[in-house]
Amino acid sequence: VQLQASGGGLVQAGGSLRLSCAASGSIRSINGMGWYRRAPGKQRELVAHIRSDGSTRYADSVKGRFTISRDNAKNTVYLQMNTLKPEDTAVYFCNSQGADYDFIPFNSWGQGTQLTVSS
């Protein structure tokens, strides 16, 4: 299963951006999809996650500003980011967990997309 992320870029503080990540390949089911980020000099951290039942969870630092959603028909997850701050600058990675058509579990990562928020 492959993940293709897109939507990163350069934005001013206070601006908005939407990331997208599409999963493709031998997909029977997707249980959860999420976004993680790694800022310079820091470890990768969870930003937001959405389960197949639509339940979500967010890092405290993005609650109220970011919204995760998914289109199950397209195996795609989105991250709408509003009121961006310079501290949101990071490489964002999408992740997907599920099972393929042979019932083999997968845990796949996208290639990462850079978000830079200027002050």
N, CA and C atoms as a LAMMPS dump frame, in Angstrom:
ITEM: TIMESTEP
0
ITEM: NUMBER OF ATOMS
357
ITEM: BOX BOUNDS ff ff ff
-5.0000000000000000e+02 5.0000000000000000e+02
-5.0000000000000000e+02 5.0000000000000000e+02
-5.0000000000000000e+02 5.0000000000000000e+02
ITEM: ATOMS id mol type element x y z
1 1 1 N 0.858 -1.18 0
2 1 2 C 0 0 0
3 1 3 C 0.896 1.233 0
4 2 1 N 0.593 2.153 -0.9
5 2 2 C 1.388 3.371 -1.012
6 2 3 C 0.54 4.579 -0.625
7 3 1 N 1.192 5.546 -0.027
8 3 2 C 0.539 6.795 0.344
9 3 3 C 1.21 7.942 -0.382
10 4 1 N 0.405 8.81 -0.958
11 4 2 C 0.914 9.966 -1.682
12 4 3 C 0.345 11.215 -1.036
13 5 1 N 1.232 11.977 -0.423
14 5 2 C 0.811 13.204 0.261
15 5 3 C 1.071 14.413 -0.627
16 6 1 N 0.258 15.429 -0.434
17 6 2 C 0.425 16.665 -1.186
18 6 3 C -0.171 17.823 -0.394
19 7 1 N 0.184 19.031 -0.804
20 7 2 C -0.439 20.206 -0.223
21 7 3 C 0.453 21.067 0.64
22 8 1 N 1.678 20.641 0.888
23 8 2 C 2.558 21.456 1.708
24 8 3 C 2.998 22.701 0.963
25 9 1 N 3.695 23.577 1.688
26 9 2 C 4.186 24.778 1.056
27 9 3 C 4.578 25.823 2.071
28 10 1 N 4.673 27.048 1.584
29 10 2 C 5.047 28.195 2.414
30 10 3 C 3.813 29.065 2.623
31 11 1 N 3.537 29.392 3.873
32 11 2 C 2.372 30.211 4.188
33 11 3 C 2.723 31.16 5.326
34 12 1 N 2.086 32.297 5.354
35 12 2 C 2.315 33.248 6.43
36 12 3 C 1.552 32.856 7.685
37 13 1 N 2.057 33.276 8.815
38 13 2 C 1.374 33.023 10.081
39 13 3 C -0.051 33.558 10.015
40 14 1 N -0.961 32.757 10.54
41 14 2 C -2.368 33.122 10.49
42 14 3 C -3.091 32.582 9.273
43 15 1 N -2.349 32.064 8.333
44 15 2 C -2.937 31.542 7.111
45 15 3 C -3.443 30.126 7.261
46 16 1 N -3.923 29.589 6.156
47 16 2 C -4.494 28.245 6.126
48 16 3 C -3.902 27.431 4.997
49 17 1 N -3.977 26.119 5.164
50 17 2 C -3.482 25.206 4.144
51 17 3 C -4.166 23.874 4.37
52 18 1 N -4.318 23.11 3.312
53 18 2 C -4.901 21.779 3.442
54 18 3 C -3.959 20.75 2.857
55 19 1 N -3.691 19.732 3.637
56 19 2 C -2.895 18.603 3.177
57 19 3 C -3.825 17.468 2.769
58 20 1 N -3.395 16.725 1.772
59 20 2 C -4.136 15.55 1.321
60 20 3 C -3.203 14.36 1.259
61 21 1 N -3.759 13.197 1.46
62 21 2 C -2.965 11.971 1.373
63 21 3 C -3.864 10.857 0.869
64 22 1 N -3.498 10.294 -0.269
65 22 2 C -4.286 9.232 -0.874
66 22 3 C -3.559 7.906 -0.764
67 23 1 N -4.273 6.892 -0.336
68 23 2 C -3.723 5.547 -0.245
69 23 3 C -4.132 4.753 -1.476
70 24 1 N -3.207 3.958 -1.98
71 24 2 C -3.497 3.154 -3.157
72 24 3 C -2.818 1.79 -3.029
73 25 1 N -3.31 0.851 -3.823
74 25 2 C -2.741 -0.487 -3.794
75 25 3 C -3.785 -1.516 -3.407
76 26 1 N -3.304 -2.611 -2.88
77 26 2 C -4.18 -3.715 -2.502
78 26 3 C -4.776 -3.452 -1.124
79 27 1 N -5.869 -2.722 -1.114
80 27 2 C -6.472 -2.294 0.146
81 27 3 C -7.815 -2.975 0.337
82 28 1 N -7.924 -3.76 1.377
83 28 2 C -9.207 -4.358 1.733
84 28 3 C -9.965 -3.432 2.671
85 29 1 N -9.245 -2.926 3.639
86 29 2 C -9.875 -2.046 4.623
87 29 3 C -8.818 -1.144 5.245
88 30 1 N -9.271 0.031 5.629
89 30 2 C -8.405 0.977 6.343
90 30 3 C -9.027 1.249 7.696
91 31 1 N -8.289 0.987 8.738
92 31 2 C -8.792 1.213 10.088
93 31 3 C -8.584 2.653 10.534
94 32 1 N -7.39 3.132 10.347
95 32 2 C -7.1 4.482 10.79
96 32 3 C -6.159 5.182 9.831
97 33 1 N -6.289 6.493 9.797
98 33 2 C -5.392 7.316 8.998
99 33 3 C -5.002 8.507 9.858
100 34 1 N -3.767 8.931 9.704
101 34 2 C -3.33 10.015 10.557
102 34 3 C -2.248 10.856 9.928
103 35 1 N -2 11.957 10.593
104 35 2 C -0.922 12.868 10.206
105 35 3 C 0.038 13.019 11.368
106 36 1 N 1.307 12.966 11.045
107 36 2 C 2.382 13.179 12.008
108 36 3 C 3.274 14.278 11.456
109 37 1 N 4.087 14.829 12.319
110 37 2 C 5.032 15.84 11.84
111 37 3 C 6.348 15.743 12.604
112 38 1 N 7.388 16.173 11.93
113 38 2 C 8.696 16.233 12.553
114 38 3 C 9.278 17.609 12.298
115 39 1 N 9.398 18.361 13.365
116 39 2 C 9.986 19.693 13.275
117 39 3 C 11.499 19.578 13.401
118 40 1 N 12.225 20.569 12.921
119 40 2 C 13.689 20.53 13.01
120 40 3 C 14.16 20.339 14.443
121 41 1 N 14.993 19.334 14.646
122 41 2 C 15.543 19.088 15.965
123 41 3 C 14.615 18.403 16.93
124 42 1 N 13.443 17.988 16.454
125 42 2 C 12.471 17.342 17.332
126 42 3 C 12.097 15.972 16.801
127 43 1 N 11.493 15.19 17.675
128 43 2 C 11.03 13.871 17.268
129 43 3 C 9.686 13.979 16.55
130 44 1 N 9.384 12.976 15.79
131 44 2 C 8.103 12.927 15.117
132 44 3 C 6.985 12.818 16.148
133 45 1 N 5.909 13.565 15.916
134 45 2 C 4.791 13.559 16.838
135 45 3 C 3.479 13.419 16.083
136 46 1 N 2.501 12.86 16.779
137 46 2 C 1.17 12.75 16.206
138 46 3 C 0.525 14.131 16.16
139 47 1 N -0.062 14.445 15.02
140 47 2 C -0.818 15.69 14.869
141 47 3 C -2.315 15.415 14.993
142 48 1 N -2.787 14.463 14.208
143 48 2 C -4.212 14.141 14.223
144 48 3 C -4.414 12.74 13.672
145 49 1 N -5.472 12.104 14.138
146 49 2 C -5.762 10.743 13.703
147 49 3 C -7.267 10.572 13.585
148 50 1 N -7.681 9.788 12.596
149 50 2 C -9.096 9.525 12.415
150 50 3 C -9.294 8.034 12.176
151 51 1 N -10.254 7.467 12.884
152 51 2 C -10.528 6.049 12.746
153 51 3 C -11.627 5.824 11.706
154 52 1 N -11.855 4.567 11.39
155 52 2 C -12.847 4.229 10.377
156 52 3 C -14.256 4.635 10.798
157 53 1 N -14.49 4.736 12.108
158 53 2 C -15.805 5.145 12.576
159 53 3 C -15.947 6.659 12.659
160 54 1 N -14.892 7.371 12.244
161 54 2 C -14.947 8.823 12.219
162 54 3 C -14.453 9.498 13.481
163 55 1 N -14.142 8.738 14.494
164 55 2 C -13.644 9.333 15.722
165 55 3 C -12.25 9.906 15.492
166 56 1 N -11.983 11.011 16.135
167 56 2 C -10.729 11.725 15.907
168 56 3 C -10.013 12.032 17.22
169 57 1 N -8.729 12.275 17.084
170 57 2 C -7.966 12.794 18.22
171 57 3 C -6.879 13.698 17.675
172 58 1 N -6.532 14.68 18.483
173 58 2 C -5.593 15.705 18.062
174 58 3 C -4.526 15.954 19.122
175 59 1 N -3.384 16.412 18.66
176 59 2 C -2.388 16.918 19.589
177 59 3 C -2.949 18.186 20.223
178 60 1 N -2.617 18.408 21.483
179 60 2 C -3.128 19.59 22.173
180 60 3 C -2.739 20.875 21.447
181 61 1 N -1.581 20.87 20.833
182 61 2 C -1.075 22.085 20.194
183 61 3 C -1.862 22.497 18.955
184 62 1 N -2.666 21.596 18.406
185 62 2 C -3.408 21.925 17.176
186 62 3 C -4.915 21.912 17.374
187 63 1 N -5.375 21.533 18.556
188 63 2 C -6.818 21.483 18.804
189 63 3 C -7.447 22.853 18.561
190 64 1 N -8.56 22.836 17.845
191 64 2 C -9.259 24.076 17.537
192 64 3 C -8.735 24.775 16.297
193 65 1 N -7.598 24.344 15.785
194 65 2 C -7.026 24.967 14.585
195 65 3 C -6.987 24 13.396
196 66 1 N -6.727 22.738 13.675
197 66 2 C -6.622 21.735 12.621
198 66 3 C -7.834 20.821 12.653
199 67 1 N -8.226 20.358 11.473
200 67 2 C -9.329 19.413 11.366
201 67 3 C -8.93 18.291 10.425
202 68 1 N -9.055 17.073 10.9
203 68 2 C -8.768 15.911 10.067
204 68 3 C -10.082 15.33 9.57
205 69 1 N -10.065 14.886 8.327
206 69 2 C -11.248 14.258 7.752
207 69 3 C -10.794 13.205 6.745
208 70 1 N -11.709 12.369 6.334
209 70 2 C -11.345 11.338 5.376
210 70 3 C -12.5 11.07 4.426
211 71 1 N -12.11 10.64 3.241
212 71 2 C -13.065 10.211 2.221
213 71 3 C -12.819 8.727 2.026
214 72 1 N -13.673 7.912 2.62
215 72 2 C -13.454 6.471 2.581
216 72 3 C -13.519 5.914 1.166
217 73 1 N -14.355 6.485 0.333
218 73 2 C -14.486 5.999 -1.038
219 73 3 C -13.205 6.217 -1.832
220 74 1 N -12.469 7.263 -1.453
221 74 2 C -11.225 7.587 -2.164
222 74 3 C -9.988 7.173 -1.381
223 75 1 N -10.175 6.556 -0.224
224 75 2 C -9.034 6.187 0.637
225 75 3 C -8.102 7.374 0.851
226 76 1 N -8.691 8.501 1.12
227 76 2 C -7.939 9.749 1.241
228 76 3 C -8.215 10.415 2.58
229 77 1 N -7.168 10.952 3.16
230 77 2 C -7.289 11.694 4.407
231 77 3 C -6.826 13.122 4.167
232 78 1 N -7.487 14.049 4.834
233 78 2 C -7.183 15.461 4.686
234 78 3 C -6.838 16.056 6.05
235 79 1 N -6.046 17.114 6.005
236 79 2 C -5.764 17.872 7.212
237 79 3 C -5.928 19.35 6.876
238 80 1 N -7.008 19.923 7.348
239 80 2 C -7.24 21.352 7.171
240 80 3 C -6.575 22.082 8.321
241 81 1 N -5.656 22.955 7.982
242 81 2 C -4.878 23.664 8.991
243 81 3 C -5.181 25.157 8.908
244 82 1 N -5.715 25.691 9.971
245 82 2 C -6.054 27.107 10.039
246 82 3 C -5.239 27.795 11.126
247 83 1 N -5.209 29.095 11.05
248 83 2 C -4.481 29.906 12.046
249 83 3 C -3.09 29.335 12.285
250 84 1 N -2.385 29.144 11.202
251 84 2 C -1.066 28.52 11.288
252 84 3 C -0.085 29.409 12.037
253 85 1 N 0.826 28.733 12.74
254 85 2 C 1.84 29.41 13.544
255 85 3 C 3.222 28.965 13.078
256 86 1 N 4.23 29.79 13.304
257 86 2 C 5.589 29.375 12.916
258 86 3 C 5.994 28.037 13.529
259 87 1 N 5.505 27.745 14.712
260 87 2 C 5.852 26.471 15.35
261 87 3 C 5.191 25.26 14.687
262 88 1 N 4.314 25.494 13.73
263 88 2 C 3.748 24.396 12.952
264 88 3 C 4.683 23.966 11.824
265 89 1 N 5.741 24.724 11.619
266 89 2 C 6.709 24.39 10.578
267 89 3 C 7.299 23.013 10.838
268 90 1 N 7.19 22.138 9.852
269 90 2 C 7.647 20.756 10.012
270 90 3 C 7.455 20.017 8.697
271 91 1 N 7.998 18.832 8.658
272 91 2 C 7.653 17.895 7.586
273 91 3 C 6.48 17.063 8.094
274 92 1 N 5.421 17.032 7.317
275 92 2 C 4.211 16.317 7.693
276 92 3 C 4.144 14.983 6.945
277 93 1 N 3.862 13.946 7.701
278 93 2 C 3.771 12.604 7.147
279 93 3 C 2.372 12.048 7.384
280 94 1 N 1.85 11.383 6.375
281 94 2 C 0.584 10.699 6.593
282 94 3 C 0.852 9.217 6.848
283 95 1 N -0.074 8.62 7.532
284 95 2 C 0.05 7.219 7.917
285 95 3 C -1.296 6.539 7.751
286 96 1 N -1.264 5.285 7.364
287 96 2 C -2.495 4.523 7.214
288 96 3 C -2.272 3.104 7.696
289 97 1 N -3.25 2.577 8.395
290 97 2 C -3.187 1.214 8.908
291 97 3 C -4.457 0.472 8.493
292 98 1 N -4.265 -0.749 8.047
293 98 2 C -5.42 -1.54 7.64
294 98 3 C -5.004 -2.933 7.235
295 99 1 N -5.739 -3.503 6.289
296 99 2 C -5.439 -4.842 5.808
297 99 3 C -5.573 -4.884 4.296
298 100 1 N -4.727 -5.679 3.669
299 100 2 C -4.812 -5.805 2.214
300 100 3 C -5.751 -6.946 1.839
301 101 1 N -5.834 -7.232 0.555
302 101 2 C -6.789 -8.231 0.079
303 101 3 C -6.445 -9.649 0.515
304 102 1 N -5.219 -9.85 0.968
305 102 2 C -4.823 -11.149 1.524
306 102 3 C -4.951 -11.163 3.042
307 103 1 N -5.616 -10.164 3.558
308 103 2 C -5.826 -10.012 5.004
309 103 3 C -4.529 -9.789 5.763
310 104 1 N -3.519 -9.319 5.082
311 104 2 C -2.247 -9.009 5.735
312 104 3 C -2.28 -7.562 6.201
313 105 1 N -2.017 -7.318 7.476
314 105 2 C -2.039 -5.938 7.973
315 105 3 C -0.957 -5.085 7.322
316 106 1 N -1.266 -3.825 7.121
317 106 2 C -0.253 -2.901 6.645
318 106 3 C -0.211 -1.673 7.538
319 107 1 N 0.923 -1.053 7.568
320 107 2 C 1.142 0.198 8.301
321 107 3 C 2.055 1.027 7.407
322 108 1 N 1.453 1.861 6.592
323 108 2 C 2.196 2.557 5.544
324 108 3 C 2.361 4.041 5.846
325 109 1 N 3.456 4.588 5.328
326 109 2 C 3.777 5.997 5.51
327 109 3 C 3.943 6.688 4.169
328 110 1 N 3.499 7.929 4.129
329 110 2 C 3.727 8.748 2.947
330 110 3 C 5.141 9.305 2.968
331 111 1 N 5.496 10.007 1.902
332 111 2 C 6.862 10.473 1.716
333 111 3 C 7.171 11.737 2.493
334 112 1 N 6.166 12.387 3.043
335 112 2 C 6.414 13.62 3.777
336 112 3 C 6.245 14.83 2.885
337 113 1 N 5.638 15.859 3.438
338 113 2 C 5.473 17.116 2.718
339 113 3 C 5.829 18.253 3.667
340 114 1 N 6.589 19.204 3.152
341 114 2 C 7.122 20.289 3.99
342 114 3 C 6.109 21.416 4.126
343 115 1 N 5.891 21.835 5.363
344 115 2 C 5.108 23.032 5.64
345 115 3 C 6.016 24.028 6.346
346 116 1 N 6.078 25.226 5.798
347 116 2 C 6.856 26.295 6.409
348 116 3 C 5.928 27.476 6.668
349 117 1 N 5.869 27.893 7.914
350 117 2 C 5.031 29.026 8.293
351 117 3 C 5.943 30.185 8.671
352 118 1 N 5.831 31.256 7.925
353 118 2 C 6.679 32.419 8.18
354 118 3 C 5.975 33.395 9.127
355 119 1 N 6.765 34.059 9.939
356 119 2 C 6.195 34.999 10.92
357 119 3 C 6.068 36.394 10.341
